[in-house]
Amino acid sequence: MIMNLIIPAVQIYGGIISGSMALISDALHNLSDFISLVINYAALLLGRRGPTHKQTFGYKRVEIFATLISVAILYSAGFYIAIEAWKRFLNPQPIAGQFVIWIALLGFAGNFISALMLHAGSKVNLNMKSAFLHMISDAATSLVVAVLGVVWIFKPWFWLDPLFSWLIVGMILFSGWGLLKDSILILMNATPPGIDLHDIQKSLESLEGVKEIHDLHVWNPSAENIALAVHITVPDQMLSQVDDLAEKVRSILFTEFKIDHPILQFESNSCDKAKLLCNVVK
């Protein structure tokens, strides 16, 4: 967070002195990442709190809201960059290429180090993945800005400045879209990607002692966890006799589908006409 506050400040100063909108665009991209990192870090700390009587799933979904806020900030920066780049396109200005090179390389170093620090966490946490992707995209843009600085030393192709600023906007839109889509799907309690409800039905109904399953729901309580709720119809028997079957069901759900929070309801008579899916509102 410290690096992503200092570097944009230096880049904005360098962009003003050198006259490069591309450098200022890169700085705003970095500055939006600083704000995102602050939000994501606060959400990560809050998300570690356990469940309460009011929040029975805990606070992990705060991280999803933080991701949405981060994307909104990123898109806002992109909108501003696009407008300023258009002004520069209509009225190109001379740019001090050598100055741009050193400032851009400073930004590349800081973003690359930040990306390395976030790499491990990005594999298991959507919130940290958001921050990691921001760092990677910023490192790439800073490196290209440095290349542009080299070009401007030898060629007065100052129209490249607004052009590359628009490319940064395109990267912002592209990198944010996947995070935006994933976050909305989680908030909508959508079936997680890669999970087929019919595959779950086949696996569970193949178990001895299971007649059928119905009223099946699978969703993400958080980006790292998958929950399931299902009614399982079995022959009429003592409740204690389904314990072994329940253990087999949990084992299949975890090993085959990575479902770590199953909610199982065993019954001897099917309800709701034994439909795989049910309507919450009657």
C-alpha angles and dihedrals in degrees: 000000000000091000092047091053098046097042097054090048090055091044093051090051090047092047092053093046095045095039094234118146089186090061091047089048090053089048093052089048089053093045091053087053091055090054090045092050091052091050093044093048092051090048091049091054092047091046091061091068113107127238120291135192088264097040103036093175092048124233102297093117090064084079090059091053088048090054090052091050090049092052090048091053091047092051091048090055089049091053091053093047091051092053095047091046090055090055090051091047091056092045112027116200132202114264130207099231099188092053090049091054096058095043092047092050089052089054092048092053094049094047093046092052090047091051091052090052092052099040099094095047093047090069094064107024129060091204093055090041087059091054093043093053090049090054093048093049091047092050090052094048092048090052092051091048087055089053089051088053089057090050092051092054090064105023131039092223094142091155086077088071098070091033092059090043088060089049088055088053089052090052090050092052093046097046093045097048096069092048091046092051094046092048094050092048090053092048089049090054088237121173106273116254114268095028120111115195091208090057089054090048092052093047095049097040089052089066116101109252096029114110097180144321129230143163089050121181128175122181145146115258083187136354092270101044136064122203130194134192120189143158113230119198114212135166115280108276145134112298092236090061093068093060093091091046091049090053091052090050092051091048093052092046093052100040097042103031106018090238106159101173110051121173109198128191115189120200139163097218123052119234131200090030089292094281116172089225126036136200114247092202116054 
